[in-house]
Amino acid sequence: MPMNSLLLTGGRVIDPANNFDAIADVLLLDGKISAIGKKLSAPAGVETFDAKGKIVSPGLIDLHVHFREPGQTAKENIASGTAAAARGGFTSVVCMPNTSPAIDSAGTVALIRERAEREGVVNVFITGAITKNIAGEELAPIGGLKKAGVVAITDDGHCVQNNDLMRRACEYAKMFNLPVMDHCQDYSLVTDGVMHEGYWSTMLGLRGWPAAGEEAIVARNIMLAELTGTKIHCQHLSAAASVRLIREAKKRGVPISGEACPHHFTLTDAAVAGSDKFWAQDGKSLGWLLATRHSPLPQWPAYDTNFKMNPPLRAAADREAILEGLADGTIEILCSDHAPHCDFEKEVEFDYAPFGITGLETELALSLMQLVHTKRISLAGMIAKYTVNPARLLNLNKGTLGVGADADVTVFDPDVEWIFTPESSASKSKNNPFFGWQLKGKAIATIVGGKKVFVEQSELATV
């Protein structure tokens, strides 16, 4: 039997990289895309997978995940993180460098690559730190990191505050053809904020985190991208002015880009006040979720730390701006910012809980619900934001079903309804605000290099 070979039959094949959208078969041979067409025949010994009624797309890419290895493996490790990625339909992920130790040396890159090859079930790409120990004081050895195989540099989880240091990082990164990914947070504006500064922070008595804390760094990055010519990518955008600034800069040809996470275009800061306040304040703008509901709305109390993330959930106007930015192409990339934490870390007062939620297993459904089922963008447009766009930014040979490409394929059903439960999650951590939500759209099979690494099982909770 040919190794890593499979014939996918009868699915709707959508490949934005090649502007292909048709009912077709896809033949995978020896880990590569061999042919796409109607009524293909499987060579002797090649298994057939019936994809009729499903979407067949290039393998989805999440360019922003935290797998906590090395040093924090009680929260997540490469084995559990890649299992969660596969369950969510992702064939490639990009790990952030805020591990312990930070990924600021070739040796740490080599350790993660070796561990990923041995224990990972999906492709794992690695980012290196901008500064040593992500301390924002001294540049990391960017050339050495590039040689070791990183695909970008970032201090994600932290933000370089010294503008001259950031400029020099951009200049070095351009020399090595590395994009710079930046967690946009001005510490002098954010100070010790724990949620979005606005009506709900005042009502709940929590320290506010102004949107300007993000927007100021986005503006800085635009100026540095224009000055140096370096590709700068703004991570997990959450604020309306950030979208406006990037939109205007892109019109001038500045090499700036941005990404959005489903929690920022699904939820608002009213969620921190509890479900009764959130549904009352935000129900009308939640699109498909409330339109055809067959089960009770999920409930949660005020001050639930699963709604604490960095950047924080913003006001309804900010969420709408993110949605508009995704619709008009200002925001080119979707990702999860998958940030697992142990239960005991989150089970404390809101002020003291760490920022972050898991997201690999829910982001496809939430993106479909908020973007495609509400007709804000096309299905092909959403797939592009998870495939060809991140691949292009990071110079990855991924994100396409072109003949000869790696046989990384995602098969998903955009219309299946299901309920996400802790028992169905592959992640070590359960800090996810969407448990109990009725979702629409799910990965059915995840194929990496022609090998099925996840196939939907009947024991998952369905509606």
Secondary structure, 3 states (H helix, E strand, C coil): CCCCCEEEEEEEEEEHHHCEEEEEEEEEECCEEEEEECCCCCCCCCEEEECCCCEEEECEEEEEECCCCCCCCCCCCHHHHHHHHHHHCEEEEEECCCCCCCCCCHHHHHHHHHHHHHHCCCEEEEEECCEHHHCCCCECCHHHHHHHCCCEEECCCCCCCCHHHHHHHHHHHHHCCCCEEECCCCHHHHCCCCEECCHHHHHHCCCEECCHHHHHHHHHHHHHHHHHCCCEEECCCCCHHHHHHHHHHHHCCCCEEEEECHHHHHCCHHHHHCHHHHHHHHHHHCCHHHHCCCCCCCCCCCCCHHHCCCCCCCCHHHHHHHHHHHHHCCCCEECCCECCCCHHHHCCCHHHCCCCCCCCCCHHHHHHHHHHCCCCCCHHHHHHHHCHHHHHHCCCCCCCCCCCCECCEEEEEEEEEEECCHHHCCCCCCCCCCCCCEEEEEEEEEEECCEEEEECCCCCCEC
